[in-house]
Amino acid sequence: MAKYDKYSWGIAPPPIPEEEICETVRAQVVIVGAGLSGVSAAARCGELGLKTVLLEKGKRNSARGLHVGVANSRLLRQNGIENNIDDITREWMTATGHRAKIDIIRTFLKESEPAMDWLLDKTDARGIHSYIFGGGYHGEAYKEFVCTHIFAGGVEGLASLLLEEALSYGLDYRVNTSACQLIKEQGRVIGVIARSKGQEGYTRYLAEKGVVLATGDISGNRQMCEDLAPFALKATTNINHHAPQLTGDGHRMGIWAGADMQEGPFPFAMHIMAYSINSFYFLLVNQQGQRYMNEDCWAQGKATYTVRHNPDYPYGYVIFDSDYLQDLSDTIQYGGGLFWDSTVRPYGTPFDPRAVEYAVNTCVAEGIDGWKDDTLEGLAAQLGIPAGELTKTVDRYNELCDRGNDEDFGKRKELMSDCRKGPFYALKISGSLLHIPAGLSMNARMQVLDTKQQPIEGLYAVGNVAGDLYAIDYPLLINGSCHGRCITFGKLTAEILAGKK
């Protein structure tokens, strides 16, 4: 029995009969998927003179998000920032439990600088504003590097720009076209069979130099998630609006062609984005009104801990008082990071409590993810939690704040802000799934590996279908590294196929 035959999706379907193939298209490179990694590869292929076909099963290219993280760039250097790749490597290996591949990590960190400069050349030429994100974490609980770029128009705008460039070089771009099977001859992948919407038969796309899978993750395939990333299903929402078409197509086609996958369970990105955007560092309680964790925690850890340890009601409430703006201003030097600080604050600009106040007031005004009351008892009534238990928890927390010693959960004394002065606030948080950045086993030349860890000639993977860069978790060492690796490895793969690397 083959390694993945135990899964329903791991069993290869019968080969598509020759008589059902009605067209053959020849190119040097065939890219499957027009997300950020796919269009990055297509744009660079065009620049290097490679005849390229790009297949997209949706009606348009897809991308979403804001942060684009890389190790270094000219924009970072202009801001006086130069990150040490060795330092990032050590932190990355620790954060992934030494299960990620160090050569792939280092390839990303080294190649991400020329890739970002390549992208900046394009955005600067079009007058697209870019800047460095300054709202990262400054505390001791984990390490974040200043690495993140933000572009006007977001990641969707970048993907559109790169697709436009690829088209200008003569890209053969086919939407509503679903790849079905890889074509393999004498151990080498030579093409892919696909079917366009409304087409009676199939089209065979032959690739002289290679097929690049850029099909995204498995978050829209519940069975694959149950088998490979079960914890991801604990998320209360999936905020990726492309998820319905992220059904693991590239993962499955790769497996059917003899590929291996990285060790499971797969890592995933889960943040607190679908409810209140802010969680800060204030007291966290569950539906029973009890404190359940050290609130000095990164965004991913807070989201995953909340859904895991509150299984009957996988939500938490951030409880704070009317001094919260002053408390945040006083403590930003010790913490910050996503969903405490602003997600768009430029590097070098001071923390602005007014932006936070607006966000909190908006949640309260909507009355869905935010509440406010003059008393804790009244707040508890609005939340539907036991008033006596909430007041008991707050009293205990205030006692620990007075002592400057969180003997219950070990939060740093600098972050022990009491909760005494009404009105009191509550914000609802939970875990929202962004993506599952894991997949086929890879080497540092973006080649897909078989179950003996040998390259499958002619088969490459980029983006979330490619594995081995992340493991266990999606670390926020570099905010937006998933987008950064899409651009970096998309560009790099094109250069490898062109014989430039």
C-alpha positions in Angstrom: 0.0 0.0 0.0 1.3 3.5 -0.9 2.0 5.8 2.0 -1.1 8.0 1.5 -3.6 5.3 0.4 -5.0 5.2 3.9 -6.7 8.6 3.1 -9.6 8.8 0.7 -7.9 11.8 -1.0 -4.6 10.0 -1.2 -5.8 7.4 -3.6 -4.9 8.4 -7.2 -7.8 8.4 -9.7 -7.6 6.5 -13.0 -5.6 8.3 -15.7 -7.7 10.5 -17.8 -8.2 8.6 -21.1 -6.5 9.9 -24.2 -9.7 10.1 -26.1 -11.0 12.7 -23.6 -8.1 15.1 -24.3 -9.2 17.5 -27.0 -6.3 20.0 -27.0 -2.6 20.1 -26.3 -0.8 23.3 -25.3 3.0 23.5 -25.1 5.0 25.9 -23.0 8.2 26.1 -21.1 6.6 26.6 -17.8 3.1 25.7 -16.5 2.0 27.3 -13.3 -1.1 26.0 -11.5 -2.7 28.7 -9.3 -2.8 32.5 -9.6 -2.4 33.5 -6.0 0.5 35.7 -4.9 3.1 33.0 -5.4 1.8 32.0 -8.8 1.7 35.5 -10.2 5.2 36.2 -8.7 6.5 33.2 -10.6 4.7 34.2 -13.7 6.0 37.7 -13.7 9.6 36.6 -13.2 9.2 33.9 -15.9 8.0 36.6 -18.3 11.0 38.9 -17.5 13.3 35.9 -18.2 11.7 35.2 -21.5 10.1 31.9 -20.5 6.9 31.0 -22.4 4.5 30.5 -19.6 0.9 29.2 -19.0 -0.9 30.2 -15.8 -4.0 28.1 -14.9 -6.5 29.4 -12.3 -9.6 27.5 -11.3 -11.4 30.6 -10.0 -12.8 33.3 -12.2 -9.9 35.7 -11.2 -6.6 35.7 -9.4 -6.8 35.6 -5.6 -4.9 37.3 -2.9 -5.7 38.9 0.5 -3.9 40.4 3.4 -1.7 43.4 4.4 1.7 42.5 5.8 4.6 41.3 3.7 7.5 40.1 5.7 11.1 39.5 4.6 14.5 39.4 6.3 16.0 42.5 4.8 15.4 45.0 2.0 16.5 48.4 0.8 13.5 50.0 2.5 14.5 48.4 5.8 18.0 49.7 5.4 16.7 53.1 4.6 15.0 53.0 8.0 18.3 52.0 9.7 17.3 48.3 10.1 19.5 45.3 9.1 18.5 42.0 10.5 20.9 39.2 11.2 19.9 36.1 9.3 21.6 33.8 11.8 19.6 35.2 14.6 16.3 34.8 12.7 17.3 31.2 11.8 17.9 30.2 15.4 14.6 31.7 16.5 12.8 30.1 13.6 14.2 26.7 14.3 13.2 27.0 18.0 9.7 28.2 17.2 9.1 25.3 14.8 10.5 22.7 17.2 13.4 22.0 14.8 10.9 20.3 12.4 11.2 22.9 9.6 14.1 22.5 7.2 17.0 24.8 8.0 18.2 25.0 4.4 14.7 26.2 3.2 14.5 28.7 6.0 17.9 30.1 5.2 17.1 30.2 1.5 14.0 32.3 2.2 15.9 34.6 4.5 18.7 35.2 2.0 16.6 35.4 -1.1 13.9 37.5 0.4 16.0 40.7 0.2 16.5 40.6 -3.6 12.9 39.5 -4.0 11.6 42.5 -2.0 13.9 44.9 -3.8 12.6 43.4 -7.1 9.0 44.1 -5.9 9.9 47.6 -4.6 11.3 48.5 -8.1 7.8 47.8 -9.5 5.8 49.5 -6.8 8.1 52.6 -6.7 7.8 52.9 -10.5 4.0 53.1 -10.2 4.0 55.5 -7.2 2.6 52.8 -4.9 3.4 53.9 -1.3 5.2 51.5 0.9 6.5 51.6 4.5 7.8 49.5 7.3 5.4 48.3 10.0 6.3 49.5 13.5 3.6 47.8 15.6 5.6 44.7 16.5 6.0 43.1 19.8 8.8 44.4 22.2 8.4 42.1 25.1 10.2 39.0 26.5 7.7 36.2 25.8 8.8 35.7 22.2 11.0 37.3 19.5 9.7 39.5 16.7 12.0 41.2 14.1 11.3 44.4 12.3 10.8 43.0 8.9 7.3 43.8 7.7 6.4 45.9 4.7 3.0 47.4 4.0 1.9 48.6 0.5 -1.0 50.8 -0.5 -3.6 48.5 -2.0 -2.5 45.6 0.2 -1.5 42.1 -1.0 -4.4 42.1 -3.5 -2.9 45.1 -5.2 0.5 43.5 -5.4 -1.0 40.3 -6.9 -2.8 42.4 -9.5 0.4 44.4 -10.3 2.4 41.2 -10.8 -0.3 39.6 -13.0 -0.4 42.7 -15.1 3.3 42.5 -15.6 3.2 38.8 -16.5 0.5 39.5 -19.1 2.6 42.2 -20.6 5.2 39.6 -21.4 2.7 37.4 -23.2 1.5 35.1 -20.4 -1.1 32.6 -21.5 -3.6 33.1 -18.6 -6.6 30.8 -18.3 -9.2 31.3 -15.6 -12.0 28.9 -14.7 -9.6 26.1 -15.4 -9.1 23.4 -12.9 -6.0 21.2 -12.9 -6.9 17.5 -12.5 -3.8 15.4 -12.9 -0.1 15.7 -13.4 1.5 14.0 -16.4 4.5 11.9 -15.5 6.8 10.1 -17.9 9.9 8.1 -17.0 9.9 9.6 -13.5 9.6 13.2 -14.7 6.6 15.5 -14.5 6.1 16.8 -18.0 2.8 18.6 -17.7 -0.7 18.8 -16.3 -4.2 17.9 -17.5 -6.8 20.5 -16.8 -10.4 21.2 -17.7 -11.9 24.7 -18.3 -15.5 25.6 -17.2 -17.9 24.5 -19.8 -15.3 22.4 -21.7 -16.5 18.9 -22.8 -13.0 17.4 -22.7 -9.7 18.1 -21.2 -6.6 20.1 -22.2 -3.1 18.7 -21.9 -0.5 21.4 -20.9 3.0 20.3 -21.6 5.9 22.0 -19.8 9.4 21.8 -21.2 11.1 23.0 -18.1 8.7 22.3 -15.3 5.3 22.5 -13.7 4.9 24.8 -10.7 2.2 24.0 -8.2 0.9 27.2 -6.6 -2.5 26.0 -5.6 -2.8 27.3 -2.0 -3.7 25.4 1.2 -6.2 22.7 2.3 -8.4 25.0 4.5 -11.4 24.5 2.2 -11.2 20.7 2.3 -12.6 19.5 5.6 -11.5 15.9 5.2 -7.9 16.9 4.6 -8.1 19.2 7.6 -9.4 16.4 9.8 -6.6 14.2 8.6 -3.7 16.7 8.5 -4.6 19.8 10.5 -7.4 18.8 13.0 -6.6 21.7 15.4 -7.3 24.2 12.6 -10.9 23.1 12.7 -11.3 24.4 16.2 -11.2 27.9 14.8 -14.7 29.5 15.2 -14.4 31.3 11.8 -12.4 31.1 8.6 -11.7 34.6 7.5 -10.1 33.6 4.1 -12.9 34.3 1.6 -11.0 32.2 -0.9 -11.2 29.1 1.3 -14.0 27.4 -0.7 -11.6 26.9 -3.6 -8.6 26.0 -1.4 -9.3 22.3 -1.5 -5.8 20.9 -1.5 -5.7 20.3 -5.3 -1.9 20.6 -5.5 -1.3 18.5 -2.4 -3.4 15.7 -3.9 -2.0 15.8 -7.4 1.5 15.8 -6.0 0.8 12.8 -3.8 -0.7 10.9 -6.8 2.5 11.7 -8.7 4.6 10.1 -5.9 5.3 13.1 -3.7 5.7 13.0 0.1 4.4 15.6 2.5 6.0 17.3 5.5 5.4 15.7 8.9 2.0 16.3 10.4 0.0 17.6 12.0 0.2 20.7 9.8 0.9 24.1 11.2 -1.7 26.8 10.8 -2.3 30.5 11.2 -5.0 31.4 13.7 -5.5 35.0 14.9 -8.2 36.9 16.7 -9.5 38.8 13.7 -13.2 38.0 13.2 -14.4 39.4 16.5 -12.8 42.3 18.3 -9.5 43.1 16.6 -7.9 44.0 19.9 -7.0 41.8 22.9 -4.2 43.9 24.4 -2.7 42.4 27.6 -5.6 43.0 30.0 -7.4 40.4 32.1 -8.9 37.5 30.0 -11.9 35.5 31.4 -14.0 32.7 30.0 -17.7 32.3 29.9 -17.6 31.2 33.6 -16.0 34.5 34.5 -12.6 32.8 35.3 -9.2 33.8 34.3 -7.6 31.1 32.1 -4.1 32.3 30.8 -1.2 34.6 30.9 -2.3 37.5 28.8 1.2 38.5 27.8 1.1 36.3 24.8 1.5 36.6 21.0 -1.6 36.8 18.8 -1.5 33.2 17.6 -0.9 31.8 21.1 -3.7 33.7 22.6 -6.1 32.6 19.9 -5.2 28.9 20.0 -5.1 28.7 23.8 -8.6 30.4 23.9 -10.2 27.8 21.6 -8.4 24.8 23.1 -9.0 25.5 26.7 -12.6 26.7 26.5 -14.0 23.8 24.4 -17.7 24.3 25.4 -17.6 28.0 24.6 -14.4 28.7 22.6 -14.4 32.4 23.3 -12.8 34.8 25.8 -13.5 38.2 27.1 -10.9 41.0 27.6 -11.8 42.9 30.7 -10.5 46.4 31.4 -11.5 49.7 33.0 -11.7 53.3 31.9 -7.9 53.9 32.4 -7.1 51.6 29.5 -5.8 54.3 27.2 -3.3 55.5 29.8 -2.4 51.9 30.7 -1.7 51.1 27.0 0.4 54.2 26.6 2.4 53.3 29.7 3.1 49.7 28.7 3.6 49.8 24.9 7.3 49.8 25.5 7.1 46.4 27.2 4.7 44.7 24.7 2.7 45.7 21.7 2.4 43.5 18.6 -0.6 42.4 16.6 -4.0 43.2 18.1 -2.5 45.2 20.9 -0.9 47.9 18.8 -2.3 49.1 15.5 -1.8 46.7 12.6 -0.7 49.6 10.3 1.4 51.9 12.5 4.5 53.0 10.5 7.9 52.3 12.0 9.3 55.3 13.9 5.9 56.9 14.7 4.6 56.9 18.2 1.8 54.7 19.5 -1.6 56.5 19.0 -4.2 55.6 21.7 -6.9 57.5 19.7 -6.9 54.7 17.0 -7.4 52.1 19.8 -10.1 54.2 21.4 -12.0 54.4 18.0 -11.7 50.6 17.6 -13.0 49.9 21.1 -15.9 52.4 20.8 -16.9 50.9 17.5 -17.1 47.4 19.0 -19.2 48.7 21.9 -21.5 50.7 19.6 -22.2 47.6 17.6 -22.9 45.6 20.8 -21.7 42.4 19.3 -18.1 42.1 20.1 -17.8 44.9 22.7 -19.7 45.9 25.8 -19.5 48.7 28.4 -21.1 49.1 31.8 -20.7 51.3 34.9 -20.3 48.2 37.1 -18.8 44.8 36.8 -22.1 43.2 37.8 -23.8 45.0 34.9 -21.1 44.0 32.5 -21.4 40.4 33.6 -25.1 40.5 33.0 -24.5 41.8 29.4 -22.0 39.0 28.8 -24.3 36.3 30.3 -21.6 35.2 32.8 -21.9 34.8 36.6 -21.5 38.2 38.2 -20.2 36.8 41.4 -17.5 34.8 39.6 -16.4 37.8 37.5 -16.1 40.1 40.5 -14.2 37.4 42.4 -11.8 37.1 39.5 -11.3 40.8 39.1 -10.7 41.2 42.9 -8.1 38.5 42.8 -6.4 40.1 39.7 -6.3 43.5 41.4 -4.8 41.9 44.5 -2.0 40.4 42.3 -1.6 43.8 40.6 -1.1 45.5 44.0 1.6 42.9 44.9 3.3 43.3 41.5 3.5 39.5 41.4 1.3 37.4 39.2 1.7 34.2 41.2 -1.3 32.6 39.3 0.0 32.8 35.7 3.3 34.6 35.8 2.6 37.8 33.8 5.3 40.4 34.0 4.8 43.0 36.7 5.1 45.8 34.2 1.8 44.6 32.6 -0.2 44.1 35.8 -2.7 47.0 35.3 -5.5 46.8 37.8 -9.2 47.0 36.9 -11.0 49.2 39.4 -12.3 52.4 37.7 -15.6 52.3 36.0 -17.0 52.2 33.4 -15.8 48.7 32.6 -15.3 47.2 29.2 -15.3 43.7 27.6 -14.2 42.7 24.2 -14.9 39.2 22.7 -12.1 37.2 21.2 -11.7 33.8 19.6 -9.6 31.9 17.0 -10.0 32.8 13.4 -8.3 30.6 10.7 -6.2 32.5 8.1 -4.4 29.7 6.3 -2.6 26.4 6.7 0.9 27.0 5.3 2.1 23.4 4.9 2.2 20.8 2.3 4.5 18.8 0.0 8.0 17.9 1.1 10.5 20.2 -0.5 14.2 21.0 -1.0 15.7 24.4 -1.1 15.5 24.6 -4.9 11.7 24.4 -4.7 11.6 20.9 -6.0 9.0 18.5 -4.7 10.4 15.4 -3.1 9.2 11.8 -3.2 8.8 9.5 -0.3 12.5 8.7 -0.4 13.3 12.4 -0.2 14.5 12.6 -3.8 13.5 15.3 -6.2 10.7 14.6 -8.6 12.2 16.0 -11.8 10.0 18.7 -13.4 7.8 19.4 -10.4 8.1 22.5 -8.2 5.9 24.0 -5.6 5.5 27.5 -4.1 3.2 29.2 -1.6 1.0 27.2 0.8 1.1 24.0 -1.1 4.8 23.8 -0.4 5.9 22.4 2.9 8.9 22.4 5.3 9.3 26.1 6.0 6.8 26.1 8.9 6.1 23.4 11.5 4.0 23.1 14.7 2.9 26.7 14.4 3.0 29.8 12.2 5.6 31.9 14.0 5.3 35.7 14.0 9.0 36.2 14.1 8.4 38.0 10.8 4.9 39.3 10.5 3.6 38.5 7.1 6.3 35.9 6.3 3.8 33.8 4.4 3.3 36.6 1.8 7.0 37.2 1.8 7.8 33.6 1.0 5.2 33.6 -1.8 7.0 36.5 -3.6 10.5 35.2 -2.7 10.0 31.6 -3.8 7.8 32.5 -6.8 10.6 34.7 -8.1 13.3 32.2 -7.2 11.6 29.2 -8.8 11.3 31.2 -12.1 15.1 31.9 -11.9 15.9 28.2 -11.3 13.8 27.2 -14.3 15.5 29.8 -16.4 18.9 28.5 -15.3 19.8 31.7 -13.5 20.1 30.1 -10.1 
